[in-house]
Amino acid sequence: MTIAEVSKQYNISADTLRYYERIGLIPPVNRNKNGIRDYTDEDCKWVDFIKCMRSAGLPIEVLIEYVTLFRQGNSTIEARKEILIEQRGILEEKINFMTATLERLNYKIDNYDTIILSAENRLTEK
């Protein structure tokens, strides 16, 4: 696939794809005889993985470390797994915080009319 096709499929700009490759966020993409990037299915899986992880809030630096370790081979499997476990913990904390925030918002919304009416009644009683 060309960079334009990958860009369209994953809704990522071509500049972002080039940037991801340049900083090592995705492994180097093979080029055809004309020097044009030629994304394979494996390359696209990396793009999809990185997009997913970035959407979840994983830092670029952590993902670069993961990809760097991946490129070093099977001797880094445990280190890669540890990165993923650590990031899962951070993500779980964020989810718990967001869930608590959502519950608080839902409570306020569910009780909004009562709270507003009560406040308005206090104002009109004066």
C-alpha positions as protocol buffer text, in pm:
chain_id: "A"
residue {
  index: 1
  type: MET
  ca { x: 0 y: 0 z: 0 }
}
residue {
  index: 2
  type: THR
  ca { x: 114 y: 353 z: -62 }
}
residue {
  index: 3
  type: ILE
  ca { x: 145 y: 607 z: 215 }
}
residue {
  index: 4
  type: ALA
  ca { x: -167 y: 780 z: 83 }
}
residue {
  index: 5
  type: GLU
  ca { x: -367 y: 457 z: 108 }
}
residue {
  index: 6
  type: VAL
  ca { x: -243 y: 385 z: 460 }
}
residue {
  index: 7
  type: SER
  ca { x: -311 y: 744 z: 558 }
}
residue {
  index: 8
  type: LYS
  ca { x: -668 y: 717 z: 437 }
}
residue {
  index: 9
  type: GLN
  ca { x: -730 y: 370 z: 584 }
}
residue {
  index: 10
  type: TYR
  ca { x: -608 y: 464 z: 933 }
}
residue {
  index: 11
  type: ASN
  ca { x: -711 y: 830 z: 927 }
}
residue {
  index: 12
  type: ILE
  ca { x: -354 y: 944 z: 994 }
}
residue {
  index: 13
  type: SER
  ca { x: -181 y: 1208 z: 786 }
}
residue {
  index: 14
  type: ALA
  ca { x: 107 y: 1106 z: 561 }
}
residue {
  index: 15
  type: ASP
  ca { x: 326 y: 1349 z: 756 }
}
residue {
  index: 16
  type: THR
  ca { x: 240 y: 1168 z: 1080 }
}
residue {
  index: 17
  type: LEU
  ca { x: 324 y: 832 z: 923 }
}
residue {
  index: 18
  type: ARG
  ca { x: 659 y: 966 z: 806 }
}
residue {
  index: 19
  type: TYR
  ca { x: 721 y: 1114 z: 1151 }
}
residue {
  index: 20
  type: TYR
  ca { x: 635 y: 784 z: 1323 }
}
residue {
  index: 21
  type: GLU
  ca { x: 883 y: 605 z: 1099 }
}
residue {
  index: 22
  type: ARG
  ca { x: 1153 y: 871 z: 1142 }
}
residue {
  index: 23
  type: ILE
  ca { x: 1144 y: 859 z: 1523 }
}
residue {
  index: 24
  type: GLY
  ca { x: 1125 y: 478 z: 1535 }
}
residue {
  index: 25
  type: LEU
  ca { x: 763 y: 454 z: 1647 }
}
residue {
  index: 26
  type: ILE
  ca { x: 703 y: 209 z: 1363 }
}
residue {
  index: 27
  type: PRO
  ca { x: 974 y: -5 z: 1206 }
}
residue {
  index: 28
  type: PRO
  ca { x: 1124 y: 123 z: 879 }
}
residue {
  index: 29
  type: VAL
  ca { x: 889 y: 71 z: 586 }
}
residue {
  index: 30
  type: ASN
  ca { x: 1028 y: -96 z: 273 }
}
residue {
  index: 31
  type: ARG
  ca { x: 1041 y: 112 z: -41 }
}
residue {
  index: 32
  type: ASN
  ca { x: 979 y: 8 z: -398 }
}
residue {
  index: 33
  type: LYS
  ca { x: 1236 y: 52 z: -676 }
}
residue {
  index: 34
  type: ASN
  ca { x: 1128 y: 416 z: -715 }
}
residue {
  index: 35
  type: GLY
  ca { x: 1189 y: 490 z: -347 }
}
residue {
  index: 36
  type: ILE
  ca { x: 818 y: 509 z: -263 }
}
residue {
  index: 37
  type: ARG
  ca { x: 709 y: 361 z: 69 }
}
residue {
  index: 38
  type: ASP
  ca { x: 536 y: 28 z: 15 }
}
residue {
  index: 39
  type: TYR
  ca { x: 344 y: -67 z: 330 }
}
residue {
  index: 40
  type: THR
  ca { x: 297 y: -440 z: 387 }
}
residue {
  index: 41
  type: ASP
  ca { x: 26 y: -599 z: 600 }
}
residue {
  index: 42
  type: GLU
  ca { x: 283 y: -621 z: 880 }
}
residue {
  index: 43
  type: ASP
  ca { x: 360 y: -247 z: 849 }
}
residue {
  index: 44
  type: CYS
  ca { x: -13 y: -174 z: 867 }
}
residue {
  index: 45
  type: LYS
  ca { x: -44 y: -384 z: 1182 }
}
residue {
  index: 46
  type: TRP
  ca { x: 223 y: -164 z: 1340 }
}
residue {
  index: 47
  type: VAL
  ca { x: 38 y: 151 z: 1233 }
}
residue {
  index: 48
  type: ASP
  ca { x: -284 y: 11 z: 1379 }
}
residue {
  index: 49
  type: PHE
  ca { x: -109 y: -90 z: 1704 }
}
residue {
  index: 50
  type: ILE
  ca { x: 57 y: 250 z: 1747 }
}
residue {
  index: 51
  type: LYS
  ca { x: -264 y: 436 z: 1667 }
}
residue {
  index: 52
  type: CYS
  ca { x: -451 y: 228 z: 1925 }
}
residue {
  index: 53
  type: MET
  ca { x: -186 y: 276 z: 2192 }
}
residue {
  index: 54
  type: ARG
  ca { x: -158 y: 650 z: 2126 }
}
residue {
  index: 55
  type: SER
  ca { x: -538 y: 681 z: 2146 }
}
residue {
  index: 56
  type: ALA
  ca { x: -518 y: 514 z: 2487 }
}
residue {
  index: 57
  type: GLY
  ca { x: -267 y: 778 z: 2595 }
}
residue {
  index: 58
  type: LEU
  ca { x: 55 y: 580 z: 2591 }
}
residue {
  index: 59
  type: PRO
  ca { x: 353 y: 815 z: 2559 }
}
residue {
  index: 60
  type: ILE
  ca { x: 554 y: 817 z: 2239 }
}
residue {
  index: 61
  type: GLU
  ca { x: 874 y: 752 z: 2434 }
}
residue {
  index: 62
  type: VAL
  ca { x: 733 y: 430 z: 2582 }
}
residue {
  index: 63
  type: LEU
  ca { x: 620 y: 309 z: 2242 }
}
residue {
  index: 64
  type: ILE
  ca { x: 957 y: 389 z: 2086 }
}
residue {
  index: 65
  type: GLU
  ca { x: 1121 y: 183 z: 2360 }
}
residue {
  index: 66
  type: TYR
  ca { x: 879 y: -103 z: 2290 }
}
residue {
  index: 67
  type: VAL
  ca { x: 948 y: -97 z: 1914 }
}
residue {
  index: 68
  type: THR
  ca { x: 1324 y: -73 z: 1975 }
}
residue {
  index: 69
  type: LEU
  ca { x: 1310 y: -378 z: 2199 }
}
residue {
  index: 70
  type: PHE
  ca { x: 1095 y: -562 z: 1945 }
}
residue {
  index: 71
  type: ARG
  ca { x: 1355 y: -503 z: 1676 }
}
residue {
  index: 72
  type: GLN
  ca { x: 1621 y: -655 z: 1905 }
}
residue {
  index: 73
  type: GLY
  ca { x: 1446 y: -990 z: 1894 }
}
residue {
  index: 74
  type: ASN
  ca { x: 1312 y: -1256 z: 2123 }
}
residue {
  index: 75
  type: SER
  ca { x: 1563 y: -1187 z: 2399 }
}
residue {
  index: 76
  type: THR
  ca { x: 1353 y: -878 z: 2485 }
}
residue {
  index: 77
  type: ILE
  ca { x: 1016 y: -1051 z: 2518 }
}
residue {
  index: 78
  type: GLU
  ca { x: 1004 y: -1014 z: 2898 }
}
residue {
  index: 79
  type: ALA
  ca { x: 1106 y: -648 z: 2884 }
}
residue {
  index: 80
  type: ARG
  ca { x: 835 y: -578 z: 2625 }
}
residue {
  index: 81
  type: LYS
  ca { x: 578 y: -761 z: 2833 }
}
residue {
  index: 82
  type: GLU
  ca { x: 677 y: -555 z: 3138 }
}
residue {
  index: 83
  type: ILE
  ca { x: 626 y: -233 z: 2942 }
}
residue {
  index: 84
  type: LEU
  ca { x: 278 y: -347 z: 2843 }
}
residue {
  index: 85
  type: ILE
  ca { x: 192 y: -451 z: 3199 }
}
residue {
  index: 86
  type: GLU
  ca { x: 310 y: -118 z: 3338 }
}
residue {
  index: 87
  type: GLN
  ca { x: 115 y: 78 z: 3078 }
}
residue {
  index: 88
  type: ARG
  ca { x: -195 y: -133 z: 3145 }
}
residue {
  index: 89
  type: GLY
  ca { x: -173 y: -35 z: 3511 }
}
residue {
  index: 90
  type: ILE
  ca { x: -147 y: 332 z: 3424 }
}
residue {
  index: 91
  type: LEU
  ca { x: -440 y: 300 z: 3184 }
}
residue {
  index: 92
  type: GLU
  ca { x: -650 y: 120 z: 3447 }
}
residue {
  index: 93
  type: GLU
  ca { x: -586 y: 408 z: 3688 }
}
residue {
  index: 94
  type: LYS
  ca { x: -698 y: 657 z: 3423 }
}
residue {
  index: 95
  type: ILE
  ca { x: -1009 y: 451 z: 3351 }
}
residue {
  index: 96
  type: ASN
  ca { x: -1095 y: 434 z: 3721 }
}
residue {
  index: 97
  type: PHE
  ca { x: -1053 y: 811 z: 3754 }
}
residue {
  index: 98
  type: MET
  ca { x: -1263 y: 873 z: 3444 }
}
residue {
  index: 99
  type: THR
  ca { x: -1532 y: 631 z: 3568 }
}
residue {
  index: 100
  type: ALA
  ca { x: -1550 y: 816 z: 3901 }
}
residue {
  index: 101
  type: THR
  ca { x: -1575 y: 1146 z: 3716 }
}
residue {
  index: 102
  type: LEU
  ca { x: -1851 y: 1009 z: 3494 }
}
residue {
  index: 103
  type: GLU
  ca { x: -2044 y: 887 z: 3798 }
}
residue {
  index: 104
  type: ARG
  ca { x: -2013 y: 1231 z: 3957 }
}
residue {
  index: 105
  type: LEU
  ca { x: -2137 y: 1399 z: 3640 }
}
residue {
  index: 106
  type: ASN
  ca { x: -2426 y: 1155 z: 3613 }
}
residue {
  index: 107
  type: TYR
  ca { x: -2524 y: 1229 z: 3974 }
}
residue {
  index: 108
  type: LYS
  ca { x: -2518 y: 1604 z: 3909 }
}
residue {
  index: 109
  type: ILE
  ca { x: -2720 y: 1565 z: 3589 }
}
residue {
  index: 110
  type: ASP
  ca { x: -2973 y: 1333 z: 3751 }
}
residue {
  index: 111
  type: ASN
  ca { x: -3021 y: 1576 z: 4039 }
}
residue {
  index: 112
  type: TYR
  ca { x: -2980 y: 1897 z: 3844 }
}
residue {
  index: 113
  type: ASP
  ca { x: -3347 y: 1992 z: 3830 }
}
residue {
  index: 114
  type: THR
  ca { x: -3391 y: 1936 z: 4203 }
}
residue {
  index: 115
  type: ILE
  ca { x: -3080 y: 2137 z: 4286 }
}
residue {
  index: 116
  type: ILE
  ca { x: -3175 y: 2423 z: 4051 }
}
residue {
  index: 117
  type: LEU
  ca { x: -3536 y: 2436 z: 4175 }
}
residue {
  index: 118
  type: SER
  ca { x: -3421 y: 2438 z: 4534 }
}
residue {
  index: 119
  type: ALA
  ca { x: -3173 y: 2719 z: 4466 }
}
residue {
  index: 120
  type: GLU
  ca { x: -3434 y: 2922 z: 4274 }
}
residue {
  index: 121
  type: ASN
  ca { x: -3687 y: 2876 z: 4552 }
}
residue {
  index: 122
  type: ARG
  ca { x: -3437 y: 3003 z: 4809 }
}
residue {
  index: 123
  type: LEU
  ca { x: -3377 y: 3311 z: 4593 }
}
residue {
  index: 124
  type: THR
  ca { x: -3746 y: 3390 z: 4552 }
}
residue {
  index: 125
  type: GLU
  ca { x: -3817 y: 3347 z: 4925 }
}
residue {
  index: 126
  type: LYS
  ca { x: -3596 y: 3640 z: 5015 }
}
